[in-house]
Amino acid sequence: MNTPICDFVRAYAEKDPLRLHMPGHKGAGALGVEALDITEVPGADVLYAPEGIIAASEANAAALYGSAATVYSTEGSSLCIRAMLYLAQLWAKAQGRGARVLAGRNAHKTFLSAAALLDLDVDWLTSDGGGVLACPIPAQALEQRLSAMAEPPIAVYITSPDYLGNRADLAALAEVCHAHGALLLVDNAHGAYLKFMSTSRHPLDCGADLCCDSAHKTLPVLTGGAYLHISRAAPPMLCAAANRAMALFASTSPSYLILQSLDAANAVLADDFGARADAAAQALARLRRALETDGWETAGDEPLKLTLRPKSRGYTGGEIEAILAGQGIVAEFADPDNIVFMSTPQIAPERLAALGDALRAIAPRAAIPDAPPPLGTPERVLTPREAMLAPSETLPVGDALGRVLASPGVSCPPAVPILVCGERIDEAAVNAFRYYGIEEVEAVHEAILSVDINNISAAGAIHAAAWQASHRSFCAPDFVSAHTPERQTAYLRKKLERGSRLWLLAADRPLAVVSVTGSLIEDLYVLPERQNRGFGTRLLRHAIAQCDGTPTLWILENNADAARLYERMGFAPTGNRKHISDKLDEIEYQFT
């Protein structure tokens, strides 16, 4: 198979031109590769508007993978994930459907940042016992979930293989997705090589519509080289928009070193890579069986990945990692429960044998009984977009209890969030953060601000929206609509002039308002779309602390939700009532 990008760059370097263009090293430097590092000079093509050598090389890759189109990335699968979600959103708009994605909970944090940038609605697929890194989703469970949804998502997003080497039954999942009119998007970052095994288990061959492969993870490609693949069975518009999708998020300065690496890999893959990958998988399978015979617990079924669970031998993953590093053996990843090793045909069998020898030399100890703390079902307070784009502050994990997570705050590897940004940090999350060695987190900055001339319009807008929503069911429409933001702003301004004090609670934006006059609490309103998320409770606590005497308040007798809130917060009816109309009274409550 030809290598048009490599051929062009070598020919250009051999001409030794006067390089009055970027990059600044001008073809010479300390690394020794600078002569091959170029920019979009004439004839070098343009990555996301390809017509020449890049188009030819990508066509070679598409032929190897059997795709309708394969687009290169020099920014890893992260770029491809963003493009996949953009394409799914684009297709949703073309179908006149909402852009909702159903995703496995172990999605890479790039999925979250992409969802935030695109303002996608995300629902989560969870599983029991998978921990943070694994999220096995049987086809039957997906079928039940999709059947229960009022409107199916535009796409289902699955990570397979996951970081521990677990593979999903993508063929079965694809069948379920397509029966419900949903695209199947697969993060196949760890599985680019699966296409070339004797039996392909690549997502495209299992029915995925879109997938990303991190070529650099498992193929002989420089770090950052990746593919976006579009299936031949996918809607044609996805192919037509693929380059636009990548360009939307990509740098305008792609690395031609990485492009050459991807180009050169085509020739390797077209040669005997498949046979060598099979041989490497067989060697790793023999090592896995030998270790299991020696008492090591393994996990996952990915052919070129070995995951050990060393607590059964009395060690954490980090302890085994340190022991091996002292012998010149560097693992891919370790946490308290796992240690992960990645092999490829580039590793000779005798070198792989050194791993087995080193592991067998580690004497077993008493098993470590503790397991990862369960996470439960975290409370969703904000969308990923609302949380990520909100002001935030760094807090010690223990001080963040009850706050809303602003960013995933996880390192790579494995870059799988323990908690999703926008979710409430509860006791289970605090325990999980500490278990995985996370000492600090980014929390959404929740500020309680005094209302003044600069923000009273925001307070009035909240008051109007919440007042209308709470009175619409029993007040005349004209009366309800008369309570505009302007009217309620004027009402609050008069309260300020008469000596009342008002406060706003703001997170990603102003969300709630309250007033205190002496010891009387009034005007506690939360934006309707943000109610039942704890904001009113937080502002009420603040208002109680501001009262001059025993806090009191009045509520409409038909407002059962408010009664529950106030009684939960320590208020009780005094027996006093006010007649608002012939049919409705207000009831006085007092803090006890």
Secondary structure in CASP SS format (residue, H / E / C, confidence):
PFRMAT SS
TARGET T0000
AUTHOR 0000-0000-0000
METHOD secondary structure of the structure
MODEL  1
M C 1.00
N C 1.00
T C 1.00
P H 1.00
I H 1.00
C H 1.00
D H 1.00
F H 1.00
V H 1.00
R H 1.00
A H 1.00
Y H 1.00
A H 1.00
E H 1.00
K H 1.00
D C 1.00
P C 1.00
L C 1.00
R C 1.00
L C 1.00
H C 1.00
M C 1.00
P C 1.00
G C 1.00
H C 1.00
K C 1.00
G C 1.00
A C 1.00
G C 1.00
A C 1.00
L C 1.00
G C 1.00
V C 1.00
E H 1.00
A H 1.00
L H 1.00
D C 1.00
I C 1.00
T C 1.00
E C 1.00
V C 1.00
P C 1.00
G C 1.00
A C 1.00
D C 1.00
V C 1.00
L C 1.00
Y C 1.00
A C 1.00
P C 1.00
E C 1.00
G C 1.00
I H 1.00
I H 1.00
A H 1.00
A H 1.00
S H 1.00
E H 1.00
A H 1.00
N H 1.00
A H 1.00
A H 1.00
A H 1.00
L H 1.00
Y H 1.00
G C 1.00
S C 1.00
A C 1.00
A E 1.00
T E 1.00
V E 1.00
Y E 1.00
S E 1.00
T C 1.00
E C 1.00
G H 1.00
S H 1.00
S H 1.00
L H 1.00
C H 1.00
I H 1.00
R H 1.00
A H 1.00
M H 1.00
L H 1.00
Y H 1.00
L H 1.00
A H 1.00
Q H 1.00
L H 1.00
W H 1.00
A H 1.00
K H 1.00
A H 1.00
Q H 1.00
G C 1.00
R C 1.00
G C 1.00
A C 1.00
R E 1.00
V E 1.00
L E 1.00
A E 1.00
G E 1.00
R C 1.00
N C 1.00
A C 1.00
H C 1.00
K H 1.00
T H 1.00
F H 1.00
L H 1.00
S H 1.00
A H 1.00
A H 1.00
A H 1.00
L H 1.00
L H 1.00
D C 1.00
L C 1.00
D E 1.00
V E 1.00
D E 1.00
W E 1.00
L E 1.00
T C 1.00
S C 1.00
D C 1.00
G C 1.00
G C 1.00
G C 1.00
V C 1.00
L C 1.00
A C 1.00
C C 1.00
P C 1.00
I C 1.00
P C 1.00
A H 1.00
Q H 1.00
A H 1.00
L H 1.00
E H 1.00
Q H 1.00
R H 1.00
L H 1.00
S H 1.00
A H 1.00
M C 1.00
A C 1.00
E C 1.00
P C 1.00
P C 1.00
I C 1.00
A E 1.00
V E 1.00
Y E 1.00
I E 1.00
T E 1.00
S C 1.00
P C 1.00
D C 1.00
Y C 1.00
L C 1.00
G C 1.00
N C 1.00
R C 1.00
A C 1.00
D C 1.00
L H 1.00
A H 1.00
A H 1.00
L H 1.00
A H 1.00
E H 1.00
V H 1.00
C H 1.00
H H 1.00
A H 1.00
H C 1.00
G C 1.00
A C 1.00
L E 1.00
L E 1.00
L E 1.00
V E 1.00
D E 1.00
N C 1.00
A C 1.00
H C 1.00
G C 1.00
A H 1.00
Y H 1.00
L H 1.00
K H 1.00
F H 1.00
M C 1.00
S C 1.00
T C 1.00
S C 1.00
R C 1.00
H C 1.00
P H 1.00
L H 1.00
D H 1.00
C H 1.00
G C 1.00
A C 1.00
D C 1.00
L E 1.00
C E 1.00
C E 1.00
D E 1.00
S C 1.00
A H 1.00
H H 1.00
K H 1.00
T H 1.00
L C 1.00
P C 1.00
V C 1.00
L C 1.00
T C 1.00
G C 1.00
G C 1.00
A E 1.00
Y E 1.00
L E 1.00
H E 1.00
I E 1.00
S C 1.00
R C 1.00
A C 1.00
A C 1.00
P C 1.00
P H 1.00
M H 1.00
L H 1.00
C H 1.00
A H 1.00
A H 1.00
A H 1.00
N H 1.00
R H 1.00
A H 1.00
M H 1.00
A H 1.00
L H 1.00
F H 1.00
A C 1.00
S C 1.00
T C 1.00
S C 1.00
P C 1.00
S C 1.00
Y H 1.00
L H 1.00
I H 1.00
L H 1.00
Q H 1.00
S H 1.00
L H 1.00
D H 1.00
A H 1.00
A H 1.00
N H 1.00
A H 1.00
V H 1.00
L H 1.00
A H 1.00
D C 1.00
D C 1.00
F H 1.00
G H 1.00
A H 1.00
R H 1.00
A H 1.00
D H 1.00
A H 1.00
A H 1.00
A H 1.00
Q H 1.00
A H 1.00
L H 1.00
A H 1.00
R H 1.00
L H 1.00
R H 1.00
R H 1.00
A H 1.00
L H 1.00
E H 1.00
T H 1.00
D C 1.00
G C 1.00
W C 1.00
E C 1.00
T E 1.00
A E 1.00
G C 1.00
D C 1.00
E C 1.00
P C 1.00
L C 1.00
K E 1.00
L E 1.00
T E 1.00
L E 1.00
R C 1.00
P H 1.00
K H 1.00
S H 1.00
R H 1.00
G C 1.00
Y C 1.00
T C 1.00
G H 1.00
G H 1.00
E H 1.00
I H 1.00
E H 1.00
A H 1.00
I H 1.00
L H 1.00
A H 1.00
G C 1.00
Q C 1.00
G C 1.00
I C 1.00
V C 1.00
A C 1.00
E C 1.00
F E 1.00
A E 1.00
D C 1.00
P C 1.00
D C 1.00
N C 1.00
I E 1.00
V E 1.00
F E 1.00
M E 1.00
S C 1.00
T C 1.00
P C 1.00
Q C 1.00
I C 1.00
A C 1.00
P H 1.00
E H 1.00
R H 1.00
L H 1.00
A H 1.00
A H 1.00
L H 1.00
G H 1.00
D H 1.00
A H 1.00
L H 1.00
R H 1.00
A C 1.00
I C 1.00
A C 1.00
P C 1.00
R C 1.00
A C 1.00
A C 1.00
I C 1.00
P C 1.00
D C 1.00
A C 1.00
P C 1.00
P C 1.00
P C 1.00
L C 1.00
G C 1.00
T C 1.00
P C 1.00
E C 1.00
R E 1.00
V C 1.00
L C 1.00
T C 1.00
P H 1.00
R H 1.00
E H 1.00
A H 1.00
M H 1.00
L C 1.00
A C 1.00
P C 1.00
S E 1.00
E E 1.00
T E 1.00
L E 1.00
P E 1.00
V H 1.00
G H 1.00
D H 1.00
A H 1.00
L C 1.00
G C 1.00
R C 1.00
V E 1.00
L E 1.00
A C 1.00
S C 1.00
P C 1.00
G C 1.00
V C 1.00
S C 1.00
C C 1.00
P C 1.00
P C 1.00
A C 1.00
V C 1.00
P C 1.00
I C 1.00
L C 1.00
V C 1.00
C C 1.00
G C 1.00
E E 1.00
R E 1.00
I C 1.00
D C 1.00
E H 1.00
A H 1.00
A H 1.00
V H 1.00
N H 1.00
A H 1.00
F H 1.00
R H 1.00
Y H 1.00
Y C 1.00
G C 1.00
I C 1.00
E C 1.00
E E 1.00
V E 1.00
E E 1.00
A E 1.00
V E 1.00
H C 1.00
E C 1.00
A E 1.00
I E 1.00
L E 1.00
S E 1.00
V C 1.00
D C 1.00
I C 1.00
N C 1.00
N C 1.00
I H 1.00
S H 1.00
A H 1.00
A H 1.00
G H 1.00
A H 1.00
I H 1.00
H H 1.00
A H 1.00
A H 1.00
A H 1.00
W H 1.00
Q H 1.00
A H 1.00
S H 1.00
H H 1.00
R C 1.00
S C 1.00
F C 1.00
C C 1.00
A C 1.00
P H 1.00
D H 1.00
F H 1.00
V H 1.00
S H 1.00
A C 1.00
H C 1.00
T C 1.00
P H 1.00
E H 1.00
R H 1.00
Q H 1.00
T H 1.00
A H 1.00
Y H 1.00
L H 1.00
R H 1.00
K H 1.00
K H 1.00
L H 1.00
E H 1.00
R C 1.00
G C 1.00
S C 1.00
R E 1.00
L E 1.00
W E 1.00
L E 1.00
L E 1.00
A E 1.00
A C 1.00
D C 1.00
R C 1.00
P E 1.00
L E 1.00
A E 1.00
V E 1.00
V E 1.00
S E 1.00
V E 1.00
T E 1.00
G C 1.00
S C 1.00
L E 1.00
I E 1.00
E E 1.00
D E 1.00
L E 1.00
Y E 1.00
V E 1.00
L C 1.00
P H 1.00
E H 1.00
R H 1.00
Q C 1.00
N C 1.00
R C 1.00
G C 1.00
F H 1.00
G H 1.00
T H 1.00
R H 1.00
L H 1.00
L H 1.00
R H 1.00
H H 1.00
A H 1.00
I H 1.00
A H 1.00
Q H 1.00
C C 1.00
D C 1.00
G C 1.00
T C 1.00
P C 1.00
T E 1.00
L E 1.00
W E 1.00
I E 1.00
L E 1.00
E C 1.00
N C 1.00
N C 1.00
A H 1.00
D H 1.00
A H 1.00
A H 1.00
R H 1.00
L H 1.00
Y H 1.00
E H 1.00
R H 1.00
M C 1.00
G C 1.00
F E 1.00
A E 1.00
P E 1.00
T E 1.00
G E 1.00
N E 1.00
R E 1.00
K E 1.00
H E 1.00
I C 1.00
S C 1.00
D C 1.00
K C 1.00
L C 1.00
D E 1.00
E E 1.00
I E 1.00
E E 1.00
Y E 1.00
Q E 1.00
F E 1.00
T C 1.00
END
